[in-house]
């Protein structure tokens, strides 16, 4: 089987999977339960944000970091996730200590969206972990 045939076969599988996923999302969206509708919109918002950021940053998340060339792209994503988890810990501790306001206006929700986005990027990154 040629590379082109394998590629076309894999592409067809993805299209079929996406069609099933789209139908599932549409069925879920048509639910009477407002939480299900919110879940669909939150997922779509995350995907929109992730695609726009990825476009702005030029798919840099999947490249080997120039300042850490021995680090795989997947490991670099984990480092970014670690940074975001630390940011979340700081935001949560500031929320508990009400008098301590952050110097940068980043909400807990923004940080959670970033974490979710990095998780998705990690899942689709084809780099082996170093």
Helices and strands as residue ranges (DSSP letters): H 3-29, H 34-57, G 60-62, H 73-96, H 108-124
